[in-house]
């Protein structure tokens, strides 16, 4: 899991260097695919449930699961790049929202607060902690800035299987269950500037905010330890 996480982090970091006006998400997908294959791994999204590409690229109002295409990135866009690699039988899953060119201050703040929400969610994790603490902490921080927390998409167990139990809710919830030393899962909050309702396109993947407001997301795969959490998706 550490090796898979570290590779996913390096691929994501590389993908982020490609974000600039006029670049297409197809170009990012191609570069990510090449780097993953050259590392002796496989891009987990490719073919997963019929997903046609090797990476998810979610631009502006796209909450998640955006399919790379020929649209050029524009100055002022934000883009979440979600990388998952399958290396030696294990999946490493991570995502980050990048700024394209000159982004306005309100949008920069959305991106920054979303990343802070991920950090605050991770900070409450340790052996014996309840899963619901994560959603409580994320919601408290997001609400301070007036952002919505998307409920439809959740974090998840990850390891030899891409998506498994436990499901990690990012909003306030009363889910039962406690973290156990040695388990690995993702935390991946999505915050919006407006409605948290969503619409999925006919491709059955691309999911956008119902009101067209912008959304940002950050994600890490973590390992629960006796005293805290180790972030596996770090370079």
C-alpha positions as CSV (number, residue, x, y, z in Angstrom):
1,X,0.0,0.0,0.0
2,X,2.9,2.4,0.7
3,X,4.4,1.7,-2.7
4,X,1.1,2.1,-4.5
5,X,0.3,5.3,-2.6
6,X,3.7,6.8,-3.3
7,X,3.4,6.1,-7.0
8,X,-0.1,7.6,-7.1
9,X,1.3,10.7,-5.4
10,X,4.1,11.1,-7.9
11,X,1.8,10.6,-10.9
12,X,-0.6,13.2,-9.5
13,X,2.2,15.7,-8.9
14,X,3.4,15.2,-12.5
15,X,-0.2,15.6,-13.8
16,X,-0.5,18.9,-11.9
17,X,2.6,20.3,-13.7
18,X,0.6,19.9,-17.0
19,X,-2.3,22.2,-15.9
20,X,-2.2,25.4,-17.9
21,X,-4.4,27.2,-20.4
22,X,-4.9,25.5,-23.8
23,X,-3.9,22.0,-22.5
24,X,-6.7,19.4,-23.0
25,X,-7.7,16.9,-20.4
26,X,-7.1,14.2,-23.0
27,X,-3.4,15.3,-23.0
28,X,-3.3,14.9,-19.2
29,X,-4.9,11.5,-19.4
30,X,-2.4,10.3,-22.0
31,X,0.6,11.5,-19.9
32,X,-0.8,9.9,-16.8
33,X,-1.4,6.6,-18.5
34,X,2.1,6.6,-19.9
35,X,3.7,7.3,-16.5
36,X,1.7,4.6,-14.7
37,X,2.5,1.9,-17.3
38,X,6.2,2.8,-17.4
39,X,6.2,2.3,-13.6
40,X,5.0,-1.2,-14.0
41,X,1.5,-0.4,-12.7
42,X,-2.0,-0.1,-14.2
43,X,-4.4,2.9,-14.1
44,X,-7.2,1.6,-11.9
45,X,-10.0,3.7,-13.5
46,X,-9.4,2.3,-17.0
47,X,-12.2,0.0,-17.8
48,X,-13.6,0.2,-14.2
49,X,-17.4,-0.1,-14.6
50,X,-16.8,0.9,-18.2
51,X,-14.9,4.1,-17.5
52,X,-13.1,4.9,-20.7
53,X,-9.9,6.7,-19.5
54,X,-7.0,6.3,-17.1
55,X,-7.7,9.3,-14.9
56,X,-10.6,11.5,-13.8
57,X,-10.4,15.2,-14.7
58,X,-13.2,17.3,-13.2
59,X,-13.3,20.9,-14.3
60,X,-15.1,23.8,-12.6
61,X,-18.7,22.7,-11.8
62,X,-17.8,19.1,-12.2
63,X,-17.9,17.5,-8.8
64,X,-16.1,14.3,-9.8
65,X,-15.7,11.5,-12.3
66,X,-15.1,13.9,-15.2
67,X,-14.0,12.0,-18.4
68,X,-11.0,13.5,-20.1
69,X,-11.8,15.0,-23.5
70,X,-10.7,17.5,-26.2
71,X,-11.8,20.7,-24.3
72,X,-8.9,23.0,-23.7
73,X,-8.4,24.3,-20.2
74,X,-9.1,28.0,-19.9
75,X,-7.4,30.7,-17.8
76,X,-9.3,30.9,-14.5
77,X,-10.4,27.2,-14.5
78,X,-10.0,24.8,-11.6
79,X,-9.5,21.1,-12.2
80,X,-9.5,18.1,-9.9
81,X,-7.2,15.3,-11.1
82,X,-8.0,12.0,-9.5
83,X,-5.3,9.3,-9.9
84,X,-5.5,5.7,-8.8
85,X,-2.8,3.2,-9.6
86,X,-2.8,-0.6,-9.2
87,X,0.7,-1.7,-8.3
88,X,1.7,-5.2,-7.2
89,X,-1.9,-6.1,-6.3
90,X,-2.7,-2.9,-4.4
91,X,-4.5,0.3,-5.3
92,X,-3.3,3.8,-4.3
93,X,-5.9,6.6,-4.7
94,X,-5.4,10.3,-4.5
95,X,-6.7,13.6,-6.0
96,X,-6.1,17.3,-5.8
97,X,-7.7,20.4,-7.3
98,X,-5.3,22.6,-9.3
99,X,-5.6,26.2,-10.4
100,X,-5.3,27.0,-14.1
101,X,-3.7,30.3,-14.8
102,X,-5.1,33.3,-13.0
103,X,-7.9,32.2,-10.7
104,X,-10.1,34.6,-8.8
105,X,-9.7,35.0,-5.0
106,X,-13.1,33.5,-4.1
107,X,-12.4,30.4,-6.1
108,X,-8.9,30.1,-4.6
109,X,-10.5,30.2,-1.2
110,X,-12.8,27.4,-2.1
111,X,-9.9,25.3,-3.1
112,X,-7.8,26.1,0.0
113,X,-10.7,25.4,2.4
114,X,-11.4,22.1,0.7
115,X,-7.8,21.0,1.2
116,X,-8.0,22.2,4.9
117,X,-11.2,20.1,5.3
118,X,-9.2,17.0,4.1
119,X,-6.5,17.8,6.6
120,X,-8.9,18.3,9.4
121,X,-10.7,15.0,8.6
122,X,-7.4,13.1,8.7
123,X,-6.4,14.8,12.0
124,X,-9.2,13.0,13.9
125,X,-8.2,9.5,12.6
126,X,-6.6,6.9,14.9
127,X,-7.2,3.4,16.2
128,X,-10.6,3.4,18.0
129,X,-11.9,6.7,16.7
130,X,-15.4,6.8,15.2
131,X,-15.8,7.2,11.5
132,X,-18.5,9.9,12.0
133,X,-15.9,12.2,13.6
134,X,-14.5,12.8,10.1
135,X,-17.8,14.1,8.7
136,X,-18.4,16.3,11.7
137,X,-15.0,17.9,11.5
138,X,-15.2,18.5,7.7
139,X,-18.7,20.0,8.0
140,X,-17.7,22.3,10.8
141,X,-14.9,23.8,8.8
142,X,-16.7,24.1,5.5
143,X,-19.7,25.8,7.1
144,X,-17.5,28.5,8.6
145,X,-16.9,29.7,5.0
146,X,-20.4,29.1,3.8
147,X,-19.6,26.1,1.6
148,X,-21.7,23.0,1.1
149,X,-20.4,19.5,1.6
150,X,-21.5,17.0,-1.0
151,X,-23.2,14.0,0.6
152,X,-23.6,11.7,-2.5
153,X,-19.9,10.8,-2.9
154,X,-17.9,9.2,-0.1
155,X,-14.5,8.0,0.9
156,X,-14.0,4.2,0.9
157,X,-11.8,1.3,2.0
158,X,-9.0,0.7,-0.5
159,X,-6.4,-2.0,-0.8
160,X,-6.4,-5.1,-2.9
161,X,-9.9,-3.9,-4.0
162,X,-10.4,-0.5,-5.5
163,X,-13.6,0.4,-3.5
164,X,-14.7,-1.5,-0.3
165,X,-16.0,-0.9,3.2
166,X,-15.8,1.2,5.2
167,X,-17.7,4.0,3.6
168,X,-16.5,7.4,4.8
169,X,-19.2,10.1,4.9
170,X,-17.9,13.7,4.7
171,X,-21.1,15.3,6.1
172,X,-22.5,15.1,9.6
173,X,-23.8,11.6,10.1
174,X,-24.6,9.0,12.8
175,X,-22.9,6.1,11.1
176,X,-21.6,3.5,13.6
177,X,-18.2,1.9,13.6
178,X,-14.7,2.7,14.7
179,X,-11.3,2.8,13.0
180,X,-9.0,-0.1,13.5
181,X,-5.2,-0.1,13.4
182,X,-3.9,-1.3,10.1
183,X,-6.9,-0.5,7.9
184,X,-6.6,1.8,4.8
185,X,-9.2,4.0,3.4
186,X,-9.7,7.3,1.5
187,X,-11.0,10.6,2.7
188,X,-12.1,12.8,-0.3
189,X,-14.4,15.7,0.5
190,X,-16.1,17.7,-2.2
191,X,-17.1,21.3,-1.3
192,X,-19.3,23.6,-3.5
193,X,-19.9,27.3,-3.6
194,X,-23.6,26.7,-4.1
195,X,-25.9,23.7,-4.2
196,X,-24.7,20.3,-3.2
197,X,-27.3,18.7,-5.5
198,X,-25.8,17.0,-8.5
199,X,-26.7,15.9,-12.0
200,X,-24.9,13.0,-13.8
201,X,-24.4,13.3,-17.6
202,X,-25.6,10.7,-20.1
203,X,-22.1,9.2,-20.0
204,X,-23.1,7.9,-16.6
205,X,-19.8,9.3,-15.0
206,X,-19.5,13.1,-15.3
207,X,-21.3,14.6,-12.3
208,X,-21.9,18.3,-12.0
209,X,-23.5,20.7,-9.5
210,X,-27.2,21.1,-10.2
211,X,-26.8,24.9,-10.2
212,X,-23.6,25.2,-12.1
213,X,-21.6,26.4,-9.0
214,X,-18.0,25.5,-8.7
215,X,-16.8,22.5,-6.8
216,X,-13.4,21.4,-5.4
217,X,-12.1,18.1,-4.1
218,X,-9.0,16.7,-2.4
219,X,-8.2,13.1,-1.5
220,X,-5.6,11.0,0.3
221,X,-5.3,7.3,1.1
222,X,-4.5,6.9,4.8
223,X,-3.4,4.1,7.0
224,X,-4.8,4.0,10.6
225,X,-2.1,3.6,13.3
226,X,-2.4,3.2,17.0
227,X,-1.9,7.0,17.6
228,X,-3.1,8.6,14.4
229,X,-3.0,8.2,10.6
230,X,-0.2,7.9,8.1
231,X,-0.9,9.5,4.7
232,X,0.2,7.0,2.1
233,X,-0.4,9.2,-0.9
234,X,2.6,11.5,-0.3
235,X,5.7,11.8,-2.5
